[in-house]
Amino acid sequence: MNIKGLIAQTEGQNYQLHSQYLNPVFAKILKIIGFDVVYVRGEGPYLYDQAGRKYLDFLAGYGVFNMGRNHPRVKQVLQDLLELDRPNLVQMDCPLLAGLLAQRLLEFARPSYPHLEAVFFTNSGTEAVEGALKFARAATGKTRFLYLEHAFHGLTLGALSVNGSEHFRAGFGELLPATQIPLGDLQALEEELRAGDVACLIVEPIQGKGVYLPGGEFLRGAQRLCRDYGALFIVDEIQAGLGRAGRRFAGEHWDLQPDIVTVSKALSGGYVPVGAILTRREIHRRVFSSLERAVVHSNTFGMNELAMGAGLAALAVLEEERLPERAAELGEYFLAGLRELKEKYELVADVRGKGLMLGIEFGPPKSKVLRGAWQALEKVQPGLFAQLVVMALLRDHALLTQVSAHRVNIVKFLPPLVIGKEDVDWALAALEEVLREAQRFPGGIWRWGKELVRGALAR
Ligand SMILES: Cc1ncc(COP(=O)(O)O)c(C=O)c1O
């Protein structure tokens, strides 16, 4: 099979193939919003389409490409591994690279989480969360889970049970026993913990859906309450970790000491899916509690060599290129620019985040004409304004972003951490122009919104 020839012959058939064999509904949405671009190359924070147009990727594969796309160091490690014909997946052995990555991952985590001692490897983020929930049950002997409003931890059934959005939960039947805690409400948390059946509370230090920040006071208070009532405190760092939030792990911002930390996304180096559960030895021991139960939780591909190699390379790049520090510095610069936009444009209700995990929230404008237009859009579907902004950013400014959750007017920025100041300037200038356009009524983005709704209804 000649993969290069196959790609050369078929490039451009992407959307048709997906419509026929994968998810036609998603392919249709991409067409409607003008996202049906055929990307043919990626490098660092940039994507290129068939016509050679250069895009700035502020989505980073949902937070996978902290080190940018196709990083030469990661690529080299994978090529070297392929050349070595390694004895991959023997299963009844202790593979070297998994040992090395576990060691490196704990070392890497040390400035944020010096107390973590043991690792379990998974194939994805949601699988890390599934494992963490099982670990919590095994370690505590309790069954119920607590999670926060807006939470997102993946979409398999266990992770879905701790999902804070009805949009994702609905239609899949009964889930595991779990209770949602309002953001910031320590009293509600304590009431649930008092029942005595809670295995764990799982939190994102910065929430991926909506870029909400639970805050240090709440997070530390929640951790303390979990300890008081014998429940585990799990911090999901799958999106906010590995430099994204301007620290090695985001929990460092608030001096957290979780019992379990979940990691994935950027650990892949942008190449091979991988995830990990980091925990204290004592918790690990309570899961793998006897010779009989030595592999009571396991998987087939978790420790595969290419994933382990990608992980080692990813951590090396994050450290050598000082990407957490870079995220902190550029994040400050970006956030300052977003704050200026908030001062200037009445459509901007809030800007927030940490490091290079930032969000901009739009809200109803004060002036009468714009407010009418806003309300008309919201009536069709809440969050439509943010969708129009995202569409304009891609179409007119080649900036790839995403609305941050279902039916919200929040756009999230999740760029690769290797971007430069000039890339932040690109994004800020693009946003400013779209906002300036949006101040005009009728016309601009509003007229476009009307056309979009008409088009979508007609299809
Ligand atoms: C915080 C968090 N946890 C878990 C997941 C699930 O990871 P995956 O998509 O690899 O299953 C995600 C994915 O976006 C996430 O952001």
The ligand as a MOL file (V3000), in Angstrom:
LIG
                    3D

  0  0  0     0  0            999 V3000
M  V30 BEGIN CTAB
M  V30 COUNTS 16 16 0 0 0
M  V30 BEGIN ATOM
M  V30 1 C -10.8310 17.8420 31.2830 0
M  V30 2 C -11.0660 16.7010 30.3560 0
M  V30 3 N -11.1950 15.4570 30.8260 0
M  V30 4 C -11.3990 14.4060 30.0200 0
M  V30 5 C -11.4990 14.5660 28.6510 0
M  V30 6 C -11.7360 13.3790 27.7720 0
M  V30 7 O -10.5930 13.0660 27.0380 0
M  V30 8 P -10.7060 12.2070 25.6950 0
M  V30 9 O -11.4130 13.0350 24.6900 0
M  V30 10 O -9.2850 11.8790 25.3390 0
M  V30 11 O -11.4670 10.9690 26.0440 0
M  V30 12 C -11.3830 15.8390 28.1060 0
M  V30 13 C -11.5110 16.0600 26.6540 0
M  V30 14 O -11.7350 17.1000 26.1530 0
M  V30 15 C -11.1580 16.9390 28.9740 0
M  V30 16 O -11.0290 18.1900 28.5030 0
M  V30 END ATOM
M  V30 BEGIN BOND
M  V30 1 1 1 2
M  V30 2 1 2 3
M  V30 3 2 2 15
M  V30 4 2 3 4
M  V30 5 1 4 5
M  V30 6 1 5 6
M  V30 7 2 5 12
M  V30 8 1 6 7
M  V30 9 1 7 8
M  V30 10 2 8 9
M  V30 11 1 8 10
M  V30 12 1 8 11
M  V30 13 1 12 13
M  V30 14 1 12 15
M  V30 15 2 13 14
M  V30 16 1 15 16
M  V30 END BOND
M  V30 END CTAB
M  END
